[in-house]
Structures are given as C-alpha cells and as structure tokens.
Amino acid sequence: MTQETAHPTGSRLVLPRYRRDDVDAHPPLLSPGYGSTVLRAPRQPLTYLPQRLTEVTGPLLGEGRLGEFDHDLTRQHGGEPQGQRIIVHGRVLDGDGRPVPHTLVEIWQANAAGRYRHATDTWPAPLDPYFEGVGRVLTDDRGHYRFVTIQPGAYPWRNHDNAWRPAHIHFSLFGRAFTQRLVTQMYFPGDPLFFQDPIFNSVRDPEARERMIARYDHATTVPEWALAYEFDIVLRGRESTPFEDGDDDE
Amino acid sequence: MSERLGLTPAQTVGPYLHIGLRWPDGPYVVPQGTPGAFWIRGRIVDGAGQPVVDALVESWQADPDGRFDHPDDPRGARPASVPGFRGFGRSETDAAGEYALLTVKPGPLPTPDGGTEAPHLTLSVFARGLLHRLVTRIYFPDEPAANAADTVLAGVDADRRDTLLATPAPDGLRFDIRLQGDHETVFFAV
C-alpha cells in the first residue's frame, strides 16, 4: 500500500512539535483567591510529556455537529430573547499568527439578567424562555468565526463577600491537535467588576489578562440592529523544524 | 522559541459547563454495539476525597490499528478500521463524580526514536476550580510488557506509575482520577 511504502519500517517518524505551554500566559492551578482551586489543584508538579502521535493529532470535528441556528443564540427558541443584541466575532490563530481553519468553537453564557439556564443556578434573576445560552460554529478558511447573541449580565457568586462575576462568555477551542485544546472566557472592555474577580485576576500577567478582553468593534455593528465585539483567540504555535521552509536562521 | 503572538490564557469551565459542553453522543468514542467495545468508568475526587460533580473528561486515542484519521500523522491520515470510530470521547461527571466512555482498545504507536508506545488514551480534565485543563493518560492493565517498555511511563516516578493504569471492571475498565492528595493522579505538562 502506498501509504505504508511512503514510510517504510525503520524510516524516521518526524512529528510536528508544538511549543511547550506558556506557563506565564496561563493562571496557576492553585490560585487561593478562587476558593474552588484549593482542594482541586494538584499538589505534585506536572510531569513532562513528550509530544507523540496522540498529542500532535486531535479530533477534527465537522459540520455534522452543527444545527441551523447554532451560530445565532437569539434565534434558537422561537422568540427574541431579552437584552442587548451583539455580534461576537474574531479569528482563531496560532502563536505565529496563522489562522486555524475549520475548527469547532463552542460558547456558553448567562442571559441578559446574569442567569444561567442550569439546575444549580438558583439566584433570583429571571430566566428567559427564548434564551438557552449555547452556541457552536466552525471557523472558516481564514480562521474566522461569528456569533449573534445577547450581552450577558453579571451575576453574584459565593467565593468571597459580595462577589460578582464580570460579564463573560465561555469559549471552548479544539485547534488542530490535542496540544492546542483550550477553554477560556471572553470579557467585555471596561468592566467595573474586574478588580474583585479572582478568576480574571488568576492570570497574573496584566498583558495576558488583556488578551481575554474583547474589543468593541464599531465597524462590525449593524445599524439599528446590533452592537459588535471582536475577540481573537491565540492557540499554541509550532516549533519550526529543520525540514520546514529552509527557515534555519533561528 | 516563544510565541510571536501572546497566547489566550485558559480559564475554568465553571459550574455551568454542561450548557455548552454536553453532547448527547459525547461518551461514545465508538457507536453502541461495536464489537469489542467496553466502558471506561471512573470517579473524580478532590483533595478531601469528595466527588467532583462538575467536571468533564475528554479522551483522544488511536484506532485499534494504531492509526489516526488526521493529516499530521506522518504515516498518512487513514479512516479508522472500526465503523463510526470518532477517537474522541467527552463525558461530564454525574452526582457521584463518575464519568463513562465507551471505546475500543487503541493499537500501539511508533515513536520518533524508533520505539513503540504502549496502547493508551490521552485525557483532558476540566472542572469548576480548575483554571486550566489537566492532562493525563490511561494505560491498559493487560499490557505489562508494553507498559514496561513505554518511555512516557518510564519518565513517571515509579511509585506513582500505577495512577496511570486502569483496572479491570465488570463491563470494561476503571480509571479513577484523584486531583490532589494521597495517590494523586500523575498529570502531565504537554
């Protein structure tokens, strides 16, 4: 078979290499200001895992997972949800700025009143019969995604006295390989609740925190219909190899 | 060499992860009824030994021939030999902290240095209280020779290696995950 003879037994298996995860970009697992980390963060140091075939591949989940209105959270339940309609769009890129095309982006969020449609969210804010708060899209050829949703509200939680989560949208990204898997949260510019939020502030580098904040994007607003925010997401890039591009000056 | 663009930081999935990440077919790496399919079940517990009821486990693995239907496998992408094989599983934990994945055993894999990796699944664990995913691997109890030759297992402290070994169970295998404390599961930096 041709695919076997292309790599006959004994030939060297050359795998792509992703850069090791940037520990300074991510929050420390043990961040005591966020109380739930205290009994859940491992206490042993992480063990080095070489990137092998299982890690440099990953699920490439396609169109079959998407419903007709999965990109538009305002049209999923037979009526218009309450709240400020917004467009949230951006690109999924790797650390070299290369687009990640055709990759699944999943989001979930609270409604305009800051209430999640979830059995364990019981604070006294109204549910909205027309809002579930879940969306899915695939990025296009250029790594671009676009959702229509409503501005989520802030909500209280019991982490510390009078604790409130800043408004946010949860994002789940697959990228192209297991190494690139990322779950994060998108925040809104100028939120007055940032100062007291231990989840946002668990990211210690102020510049890295800024990368979780969407940009207000007036050019993408739709007159008399919706405001817009742009949120680019950067996943880990690859190390260049001696076999790539003749790019041997690094 | 560092990234040219700063990475987007990770954040927790939070307690309402089920809204966005629940898939009805999530636990099925292979369709129900697949010959040879078995369940991998396990419980996730915290540092106090309490079940973690708001977690999510994702698995990724080769097919039984040790192949991936993925363009970055230098041997060539190849559709799985098992019909309906997705390679990927996703299971939230229930009120007892239990997850479950229906799968088939992956084949061994070649390594860049000419060796062989023992059959394994790679897992991501997400939960409220986890600010970044945790990565671990499941190895098989009926592969003592392959496990003994596996260089990833060899790189793990000998007295913690058994945390990566599944154990036999009535309908497949059991793989508990201890986030913290006694017999803490080995988690990897990848």
Interface residues (C-beta under 8 A of the other chain):
Chain A: Q3 E4 A6 H7 G10 R12 L13 V14 L15 P16 R19 R20 D21 D22 A25 H26 P27 P28 L29 S31 Y34 S36 T37 V38 L39 R40 A41 P42 R43 Q44 L46 T47 Y48 L49 P50 Q51 R52 L53 T54 E55 V56 T57 G58 P59 L60 L61 R65 L93 D94 G95 D96 G97 E106 I107 W108 A110 Y116 R117 H118 T120 D121 E132 G133 V134 H170 S172 R176 A177 F178 T179 R181 L182 V183 T184 Q185 I199 F200 S202 V203 E207 A208 R209 R211 M212 D232 I233 V234 L235 R236 G237 E239 S240 E250
Chain B: M1 S2 E3 R4 L5 G6 L7 T8 P9 A10 Q11 T12 V13 G14 P15 Y16 L17 H18 I19 G20 L21 W23 D46 G47 A48 Q50 V52 D54 E58 W60 Q61 A62 F68 D69 H70 D72 D73 P74 R75 G76 R78 R86 G87 F88 L109 P110 T111 P112 G114 E117 H120 L121 T122 S124 F126 A127 R128 G129 L130 L131 H132 R133 L134 V135 R137 T151 V152 G155 V156 D157 R160 L179 Q180 G181 E184 T185 V186 F187 F188 A189 V190
